[in-house]
């Protein structure tokens, strides 16, 4: 993550304090009376930090939950700035579902909230380190400590782009919902199993569709697909590392041009929530096509699908075309 794009911790702390003051002034009665869920006869009140977790909450919770997301459609999650009202929602929620490490502003606010149940998706599956490659060569050439650090392995938060890991998170969320709202545990369990069946089918589609391809290498602006590449035997080459808006060095561009020629790469992928300028420039310089590979950090009108499953299937179709699936 490029920490320069995130709001300062001090700003979050100030907003948290304001949010808590607002709650104290407006709230009345006991916490139990203010909370949702079975105790008050209402639905389980869930706040999800961004779309992949919102989708899980909606699918698993069904009609027994209300789900709000901190990251609205069209907002790049890493750029999120929390408003006092959103921080207030965190304090009154029955369940807060987030992924620690991808939105530090959210992490800080959640740490100080009074939510009954806080679920960190990063604790529900194994979070791995993926080398970003980007900057490794040019950092060495120019002696830049900043660029050299980009080439080292770093924790990759994009676990939802691997249907298997996403399924592990789903199971953990389902178990947490059962504990938070025992009255509807059977429904949460059934909904979780139904979602697991859909994710297993999606995994099968990827395994079959990418089993035999002309090349295993794909180039993308955003190095978000490390888990997906690892799961299905592919090689991801990122233009801009984990940060989709950082600028690659001339040395990295030259390296990608050489990789494209050697590995018979046909397509440079870009995404819907970040600029496609660099991808299109690289494609133009190397005579390659461009297409969308969506990291699914949010659903908008530009998304190739209405939900997680549909967009992942669109990603599969794009990969099959680009890699020359047989």
N, C-alpha and C positions, 0 to 999 in steps of 0.2 A: 504494500500500500504506500502511496505517496502521502506522507503525513502533512505535507504542506497544503494539501487540499482539505484537511479536516479542521474543524473549529477548535480553538484552544480549550484545554481542560478548564482553565479559569472561567471562560465564558459559559461552559456547561455548568460549572459549580454555581455560578451566579443565577443561571436560569433555574437550576434545581431548587435553590433557596427560594426564589420567587414562586416557583410552582408549589412548594411545600407551604409557603405563607398563604397562597391562594386557597389551598385545600383547608388549612386550619381556619381561615376566615369563613369559608363557605360551608364547611362540613359540620355535621351535627350528629349526635348519637354515637353508638358504638361502631367499631369497625365491622363487626358481623352484620349489623343492620345495613351498613352502606354497601357491603359486598354483594355481588350477584351470586349465581350458583344455586344449588339445591336448598341451602339453609334459608334463603329468603324467598324461595319459590320461583326465582327468575332463572334466566339462562346464565351459563358460565360466561363471564366477561373476559375475553381474551384479547390481548394486545400483541401483535406480531411486529417485529422490527422491519421486515421487508418481504417482498412477494413470495419467495420460496417457502417461507415459514407461514405466511398467511394462507397459502394453498393447503399446506398440511393441516392447519387448524380448522379450516373450512371443511375439508374432506373428512377428517376424523371426528370433528365435533358435530357436524350435521346440523339438525334443527335444535340441538340442545346448547348451542353456543352463539354468542355474538362476537364477531371478529372485526377488529379495527387494526389498520396498519399505520405505522409511523412514517413510512416512505410511500408517498402517493405516486400514482402512475406518471411516468415521464421524468421522475426525479432520480438522478444517478445516486445510488445508496451511499457512496462514499462522500458525497457532497451534502448530505443531510444536515440541516441545522434545526435543532429541536426548539419548538416554541413552548412557552410556559404551560399552555393548555395541554400539549402532548405530554409533558412531564407530569402534569396533574392526572392524566389518564393512566399513566404508569402506576401512580400511587393508589388508585382505586380499583385497578384490575384484579380479578381473581387469579389470572395466569398471564405471565409475560413470557413470550417466546422470542428468543434472539439468538444470534450467532456471534459469540465473543471474538473480537479481533477484526471484524470487518467494518464496524462503525463505532469507533472509540467514543464518540459523543453519546451514543446510545448506551454503551457499556457503563460510562460514568453515571448517567442518569438512573439506570436500573440498579446500580450498586447502592444508590441512596433512596430508592423507592421502597414503599411498604407493601408491595404486591405479595399476596399470599403464597403464590408459587412462581418461581423464576426458573425457566428451562433454558439452559445454554445448549444449543444444538451441537456445539463443538465437543461436548462431553458424551454425546450419544453414539459417536462413531470415532474411528481413528483418524485424526487430522495429521496429514503428512507434510513433509517438506519437499517442495519441488524446486529445482534450480531454475532460475529465470533466464539463464543464458545471456539475456540482454545486458550489454555493458561489460561483459566479462573480458572481451578482447580489448575494447577501446579503453576500459579502465586501466588495463595493464600498459597500454601504449602511452596514455597521456598522464599516468601517474595520479589519476584522480581518485581520491578515497571515496567520494560520493558515488562515482560510477562503478568503481571496483566492487563496492558493496552490493550493487544490483545483481552482480553475477553469481553471488553466493546463494546457496539453498536457503529458501525462506518458507515459513509456514503458509500453506495454501488454504484459504478459507472456502474455496468453491466446491464444497462437498456435494451440493445438490445436483451438480452436473454429471454425477455418477449415479445411475438409478439404484444400484445396489447399496451404496452408502446412504443415499437419500431414504431408502427403505429402512435402514437401520435407525435413522433419525425418526422416521415415522413411527416405528415401534416404540421408541422411547417417549415420544410425545403422547401416543395413545395410552401408555402405562401411566404417565403423569396426569392425563385427563381423568383416568379411572380413579386415581387416588384423590384428585381434587374434587371430584363430583361422583361419589360412589353410587348415588341413586341411578345414574345412567351409565354405569360401568359396562353393562352388557352391550349397549349401543355403541359405545366408543370402541370396544373390542371388535365388534362386527365391522364397523366402519374401517378400522385399521386393517383388518384382514382383507377387506375388499380393495383397499388402496394398495396393499402389498401385492395382491394378485395382478393389479394393473401395472405396477412397477416391475414385477417379474416378467410380464409380457413385453414391456418396453425394453427391458434388458435383453430378452430373447431376440427382439427385432434388431437391436444393435449388433448382437453377436453374429446373427445370420447375415445381416446386410453388409457388415464390414469384414467378414471372414476372408474373402478373396478379392483383393483390390490390386490395381496396377502399381500403386505407390502407397506407402504408409505415412507419408509426411504431409502435413498441412500447415499453412502459414496463416496466422491470425493477428489482428492488432492487439488483442487483449489476451494475455497468457492465463486465461481462466479455465482452460480445458485439460489441465494436467491429469486430473483424476479420470476423466473420460478417456484420454489417450492411453493412460496406463491400463485401464480396464479392458480396452479393446485392441491393444497391441499397436497403437499408432504413435507417431512422433509429432509433438506440437512444437512449432517454431514461432515464438512470439515476436512481434515487431517492437512492442513497447512494454514488455514485461507485465507485471501485475496491474500497473496503472495504465488504463486505456488511453489517457490523454498526454502521457509523457512523449517526448520526441526522441526517436532513435538516432544514434550517431551515424555519420557517413560510413564508418567501418562496419556497423551492423547491417546497414542497407546493402553494402557490397557482399557481406557474408550471406545474406538472404538471397541475393541474386545468384550466387554460386550454388547454394543449397537447392534453389528452385530448378536450376539446370541439371544438377547431378541426380536429384531424386525425382525428376519428372513431375514437378509440382505444376498444377494447371490453374490454381485459384488462390487469390488472396482474400481472406475473410475479414469482414468488419462487422460491427454490431449496431444496434438501433439507438442506444442511449449515448453514444460518443461519436466524435467526428470521424468521417470516413476518408478524410483528405490524404493521410499518409498511406493508407491501404491502396487508394486509387492511384496515387503517384507511383508507388512501387509496382503495381500491376501494369501501369502504362509503360514504365521503363523496362519491364521484363517481358512484355507481351502476354501477360496473364489475364485471366478473367477476374471479376470480383463477385462476391456473393455474401450473404448474411449468415453468420454463425452466432446465434443469440445466447449470451451468457445467462439469460433468464433472471436478471436482477429486478425486472419489472415488466408488466404487460401494458402495452399501449396499443393504439389503433394501428401502429406500424408493425406490430408483432405478427409473425406468421403462425397464428393460432390464438385461440381464446384462453388457453390455460397451459399449465406446465406440460402435460402429456402431449398436447397438440404441437407446442413449440419444439419440444424435444424430437418429435417425429419429423418436423420440418428440418431440424438440424441434421437428423440422420439422412434425410433425402439429399440435403446439400452436400454432406460428406461423401455419400455414395457417388454422387455425380462428380465431385472434385477429385476423388481418389480413384475413379475408374472401377467401381465395383462390378464384379462379373457375376 
